[in-house]
């Protein structure tokens, strides 16, 4: 892999892959695959002397080609075919490879023998994992049609891209499931999910909608993914492009590494996205469903040409999720997403590069806040400047023009310029290629005599070659009792004054009131204005801003206003933020306000209130949390109450936490919360309860919960005089077949801070870089070794003591010499 010192560019495309055919036979017991791949291709431009295919840890068993004079060689990263004579440009050719693999990446097995509820395997291609399970051109520029055949024993099914052609006996006692993807798509989007699966079905017009999961989870499928059809209808209308594939399936898979992956026509989802009706609206999958489905247009239908343009996939999927939320739940949902995302973006104070970036080491580095929320914000600013209709026209142009192709940021800019007639060079230089975003210091004053409002706006962000002064339109809104003035000003200078004539003193002054610019705005109006803003139900963003500013100085008057907001605000997100601000206040009045506001119909707000009360170390808070555990039916809210018990280290709370370790719940929400609270308490007396929990329930625990328990045991026992028993227990899990459990066991050994674990951890630390245990072991070793090092204060004391000892020895010698001299005198 090239160093980040060098820019990455799209590689040469000397040949076009026309079609890729895979034939896979998995061995679930051995966790291996036998595979065969046929690649059909054409040379481009000039005669083709060789093709290089990415392939890692694949044992080649057989090769052939349409070209008689072919040879091949295997390197650690590639299979290289050479052709003599060269293949003429435009001629169709193919290569065939039969191989064997025990994949460390790309294919992931989850079997009953490993401790899972059902047996299955799933693949992950993005960004460069496909090379670990089949030879390929592992880069998004490669787009082609594909097919996949998977051979499985009775009782299992195989899912892949496109439409199922057949499912027939293969003559070897297995069933061959044959799938065909008839439209071109990128290599990293090829997917296979196989094993014990059940499904529920729906349709959107002629498009089959399927949802698959392990049979025991099937009852949760309909309500967990119920918005899928609505999202598809919205995206078709918003883009003007009908859903471009043969079907849309979603499959929940066990211990997936991420939330979801948008494989063409077959999205894989973490099974944590499933939820029961009893949790009400606490764990809705709507946003994830919308994000992954939007990728079927943005990422699959059109695909970033190179990973440096990752935002063209992820920024679009993020923004169209936000837009759908506004369509489905009201415009405040979109505004809330924009507001929260902006706060997250601004928290990254060390931003050093633009959204498009070529100096990465690995493509995975590009999947960050710049590609997701900042990319989404860029699209929102374009939509705000052009208006929804012209923006939709530009996006339709972009999608239609580049259908089933690879795209760059320049292609997107060209689409906007072609439709609008405007130049967007400055816009893209500022927001996409440039670093950071504007920070605005805003000051307001009122001249009563002239009836003139003055607003001073100063850009305070660091100005540099790659972060020049921003120029952009900015809306200002001034509202008095009988007048509402909203005007757009153009920001062009570092420091500018703007004047507005009104009939009376404004009661409210808002800068960028509808969130159209990604700018960090520091404007602190007087308290009366903030209170007016907080009470304005027509301005949800203004209410959130007011709450954020009142959190800086929450006196009794402010607490009263916030209490009213928590009880009466129309938007649930404002109520939730009000609860958070009252927790931050940490006054008796704030706790009283929370306890007086517990009767909330919306589970999200009810949960926020319980969480806020859990932030107080107070007898009344403890009594409320304890009563919530008995009166509340929602297990998600009960879990929040358990977390709130952590500061209250009493025999009764310890008993409650220990008891909830043994209460089964969906996704183990209750016992997971109990373990988390026990870890926060850091009380070694709870070790016995955790060991009992492991003895009785470890076989049925999800990987994440079991791993958390192991890590907690290590932490609680780090000061024990005898760590041997705990060490041996943790060592018994370092070879667990479940990856997440193994990694947690390794981390737990680091938490234990036991030097006798170093030798074992070093065996993992010296393993292949492809093994995830390597990084976990290195972190655990660093933790243990840092503890072994004496701190600087102790080292200083030891040095002082040694110096004093030397001085004392020297003085003693001098005294003895002096004594001898005195005694020698007559």
ZIMO-V873360 format. One record per residue. N is the residue number from 0. PHI is phi in whole degrees, -180 to 180 (NA if undefined). Layout:
# ZIMO-V873360
((N;PHI) (N;PHI))
This chain:
# ZIMO-V873360
((0;NA) (1;-66) (2;-69) (3;-71) (4;-67) (5;-109) (6;-73) (7;-98) (8;-127) (9;-57) (10;-70) (11;-58) (12;-117) (13;-77) (14;-148) (15;-103) (16;-75) (17;-90) (18;-155) (19;-127) (20;-120) (21;-115) (22;-131) (23;-125) (24;-125) (25;-87) (26;-115) (27;-70) (28;-72) (29;-85) (30;58) (31;-131) (32;-136) (33;-107) (34;-138) (35;-142) (36;-130) (37;-120) (38;-113) (39;-96) (40;-150) (41;-132) (42;-70) (43;-112) (44;79) (45;-129) (46;-55) (47;-102) (48;-92) (49;-157) (50;-128) (51;-117) (52;-112) (53;-70) (54;-159) (55;-122) (56;58) (57;-105) (58;-89) (59;-77) (60;-103) (61;-163) (62;-138) (63;-157) (64;-157) (65;-71) (66;-99) (67;-63) (68;-93) (69;-96) (70;-135) (71;-142) (72;-138) (73;-115) (74;-113) (75;-59) (76;-119) (77;-144) (78;-115) (79;-112) (80;-100) (81;-118) (82;-126) (83;-138) (84;-74) (85;-59) (86;-78) (87;-61) (88;-58) (89;89) (90;-82) (91;-79) (92;-144) (93;-151) (94;-127) (95;-129) (96;-137) (97;-105) (98;-150) (99;-132) (100;-147) (101;-119) (102;-67) (103;-92) (104;-143) (105;86) (106;-120) (107;-128) (108;-95) (109;-136) (110;-123) (111;-61) (112;-63) (113;-86) (114;102) (115;-92) (116;-72) (117;-152) (118;-98) (119;-161) (120;-132) (121;-144) (122;-111) (123;-141) (124;-99) (125;-73) (126;-93) (127;-136) (128;-103) (129;-60) (130;-60) (131;-87) (132;-132) (133;-159) (134;-67) (135;-166) (136;-95) (137;-89) (138;-151) (139;-66) (140;-71) (141;-82) (142;-129) (143;-164) (144;-81) (145;-150) (146;-146) (147;-143) (148;-119) (149;-126) (150;-102) (151;-134) (152;-73) (153;-58) (154;91) (155;-117) (156;-130) (157;-121) (158;-120) (159;-154) (160;-72) (161;82) (162;-117) (163;-79) (164;-87) (165;-163) (166;-146) (167;-135) (168;-58) (169;-101) (170;89) (171;-116) (172;84) (173;-117) (174;-103) (175;-97) (176;-94) (177;-115) (178;-119) (179;-130) (180;-104) (181;-86) (182;-108) (183;-63) (184;-149) (185;-79) (186;-57) (187;-70) (188;-94) (189;-67) (190;-141) (191;-142) (192;-126) (193;-142) (194;141) (195;-85) (196;-141) (197;-125) (198;-142) (199;-121) (200;-131) (201;-154) (202;-136) (203;-124) (204;63) (205;-93) (206;-90) (207;-69) (208;-113) (209;-125) (210;-131) (211;-119) (212;-162) (213;-65) (214;-54) (215;-68) (216;-98) (217;-58) (218;-60) (219;-83) (220;-65) (221;-59) (222;-81) (223;-70) (224;-117) (225;-69) (226;-89) (227;-54) (228;-63) (229;-62) (230;-63) (231;-63) (232;-61) (233;-63) (234;-66) (235;-62) (236;-69) (237;-70) (238;-92) (239;76) (240;-117) (241;-60) (242;-50) (243;-92) (244;-128) (245;-76) (246;-156) (247;-136) (248;-120) (249;-123) (250;-133) (251;-86) (252;-118) (253;-82) (254;52) (255;-72) (256;-77) (257;-129) (258;-73) (259;-165) (260;-143) (261;-87) (262;-52) (263;-56) (264;66) (265;-141) (266;-80) (267;-95) (268;-126) (269;-62) (270;-68) (271;-69) (272;-71) (273;-75) (274;-150) (275;-97) (276;-65) (277;-67) (278;-86) (279;55) (280;-108) (281;-74) (282;-124) (283;-63) (284;-96) (285;-54) (286;-66) (287;-64) (288;-59) (289;-66) (290;-59) (291;-70) (292;-70) (293;-61) (294;-62) (295;-62) (296;-93) (297;-104) (298;132) (299;-105) (300;-66) (301;-118) (302;-128) (303;-55) (304;-70) (305;-149) (306;-65) (307;-64) (308;-105) (309;-52) (310;-61) (311;-66) (312;-89) (313;-80) (314;-64) (315;-64) (316;-62) (317;-66) (318;-68) (319;-73) (320;-63) (321;-61) (322;-64) (323;-63) (324;-56) (325;-67) (326;-68) (327;-84) (328;-115) (329;108) (330;-59) (331;-60) (332;-64) (333;-65) (334;-61) (335;-64) (336;-64) (337;-62) (338;-65) (339;-65) (340;-66) (341;-61) (342;-61) (343;-66) (344;-63) (345;-68) (346;-72) (347;-86) (348;-78) (349;-106) (350;-62) (351;-126) (352;-147) (353;-84) (354;-68) (355;-83) (356;-150) (357;-110) (358;-100) (359;-101) (360;-83) (361;-120) (362;-56) (363;-57) (364;-66) (365;-81) (366;-92) (367;-139) (368;-64) (369;-69) (370;-74) (371;-87) (372;-69) (373;-70) (374;-59) (375;-63) (376;-64) (377;-59) (378;-63) (379;-64) (380;-67) (381;-63) (382;-65) (383;-68) (384;-76) (385;-90) (386;89) (387;-58) (388;-69) (389;-68) (390;-61) (391;-60) (392;-63) (393;-66) (394;-67) (395;-61) (396;-60) (397;-61) (398;-71) (399;-67) (400;-69) (401;-117) (402;-55) (403;61) (404;-124) (405;-96) (406;-134) (407;-123) (408;-61) (409;-63) (410;-63) (411;-67) (412;-60) (413;-62) (414;-64) (415;-69) (416;-70) (417;-64) (418;-80) (419;-95) (420;77) (421;-101) (422;-90) (423;-115) (424;-62) (425;-61) (426;-58) (427;-70) (428;-63) (429;-72) (430;-96) (431;-106) (432;-90) (433;-80) (434;-101) (435;78) (436;-153) (437;-70) (438;-113) (439;-111) (440;-96) (441;-117) (442;-128) (443;-125) (444;-146) (445;-127) (446;-102) (447;-65) (448;-67) (449;-91) (450;54) (451;-128) (452;-96) (453;-114) (454;-124) (455;-100) (456;-125) (457;-124) (458;-82) (459;-113) (460;-68) (461;-68) (462;-99) (463;-149) (464;-58) (465;-93) (466;-141) (467;-73) (468;-60) (469;-84) (470;-127) (471;-166) (472;-80) (473;-139) (474;-87) (475;-127) (476;-125) (477;-124) (478;-129) (479;-119) (480;-60) (481;-118) (482;-150) (483;-136) (484;-116) (485;-126) (486;-140) (487;-100) (488;-110) (489;-102) (490;-89) (491;-129) (492;-116) (493;-71) (494;-142) (495;-140) (496;-110) (497;-131) (498;-122) (499;-139) (500;-95) (501;-133) (502;-80) (503;-148) (504;-58) (505;-66) (506;-87) (507;-147) (508;-126) (509;-125) (510;-104) (511;51) (512;-67) (513;-107) (514;54) (515;-111) (516;-133) (517;-81) (518;-139) (519;-85) (520;-103) (521;-105) (522;-135) (523;-121) (524;-69) (525;-65) (526;-52) (527;-57) (528;-65) (529;-63) (530;-65) (531;-62) (532;-63) (533;-64) (534;-87) (535;-83) (536;-71) (537;-86) (538;-132) (539;-62) (540;-64) (541;-60) (542;-63) (543;-64) (544;-63) (545;-61) (546;-62) (547;-61) (548;-76) (549;-67) (550;-65) (551;-72) (552;-147) (553;-85) (554;-76) (555;-62) (556;-63) (557;-64) (558;-60) (559;-62) (560;-65) (561;-68) (562;-59) (563;-61) (564;-64) (565;-61) (566;-88) (567;-126) (568;-59) (569;-77) (570;-96) (571;-62) (572;-65) (573;-68) (574;-62) (575;-62) (576;-66) (577;-61) (578;-62) (579;-63) (580;-66) (581;-63) (582;-64) (583;-64) (584;-66) (585;56) (586;-107) (587;-61) (588;-65) (589;-67) (590;-63) (591;-62) (592;-64) (593;-67) (594;-67) (595;-87) (596;-125) (597;-81) (598;-82) (599;-114) (600;-72) (601;-78) (602;-60) (603;-65) (604;-74) (605;-58) (606;-65) (607;-63) (608;-67) (609;-61) (610;-62) (611;-65) (612;-63) (613;-65) (614;-85) (615;-109) (616;-97) (617;-155) (618;-61) (619;-65) (620;-65) (621;-63) (622;-64) (623;-65) (624;-62) (625;-65) (626;-69) (627;-62) (628;-65) (629;-98) (630;-94) (631;-82) (632;-94) (633;-73) (634;-65) (635;-65) (636;-73) (637;-62) (638;-63) (639;-63) (640;-63) (641;-61) (642;-61) (643;-69) (644;-76) (645;-52) (646;-70) (647;-98) (648;-90) (649;-126) (650;-56) (651;-71) (652;-68) (653;-61) (654;-66) (655;-64) (656;-64) (657;-63) (658;-65) (659;-75) (660;-62) (661;-98) (662;-94) (663;-65) (664;-153) (665;-62) (666;62) (667;52) (668;-62) (669;-72) (670;-69) (671;-63) (672;-65) (673;-63) (674;-63) (675;-61) (676;-65) (677;-63) (678;-63) (679;-65) (680;-68) (681;56) (682;-106) (683;-58) (684;-65) (685;-89) (686;-59) (687;-59) (688;-64) (689;-68) (690;-64) (691;-64) (692;-60) (693;-65) (694;-61) (695;-91) (696;-130) (697;-58) (698;-68) (699;-107) (700;-83) (701;-61) (702;-56) (703;-66) (704;-71) (705;-61) (706;-62) (707;-61) (708;-63) (709;-63) (710;-64) (711;-68) (712;-59) (713;-59) (714;-65) (715;-67) (716;-99) (717;-67) (718;-103) (719;-66) (720;-70) (721;-119) (722;-99) (723;-57) (724;-65) (725;-67) (726;-59) (727;-64) (728;-63) (729;-66) (730;-64) (731;-69) (732;-104) (733;-73) (734;-112) (735;-58) (736;-65) (737;-87) (738;-56) (739;-62) (740;-70) (741;-58) (742;-64) (743;-68) (744;-63) (745;-64) (746;-62) (747;-64) (748;-64) (749;-66) (750;-62) (751;-67) (752;57) (753;-107) (754;-63) (755;-74) (756;-92) (757;-60) (758;-61) (759;-67) (760;-63) (761;-64) (762;-66) (763;-79) (764;-65) (765;-95) (766;-78) (767;-60) (768;-63) (769;-76) (770;-84) (771;-65) (772;-66) (773;-59) (774;-64) (775;-62) (776;-68) (777;-62) (778;-67) (779;-65) (780;-62) (781;-61) (782;-64) (783;-66) (784;-68) (785;-65) (786;-68) (787;-69) (788;-74) (789;-66) (790;-73) (791;-61) (792;-66) (793;-65) (794;-60) (795;-64) (796;-63) (797;-64) (798;-63) (799;-60) (800;-62) (801;-64) (802;-64) (803;-63) (804;-62) (805;-64) (806;-63) (807;-63) (808;-65) (809;-65) (810;-64) (811;-63) (812;-64) (813;-65) (814;-64) (815;-64) (816;-64) (817;-63) (818;-63) (819;-64) (820;-64) (821;-65) (822;-68) (823;-77) (824;-74) (825;-67))
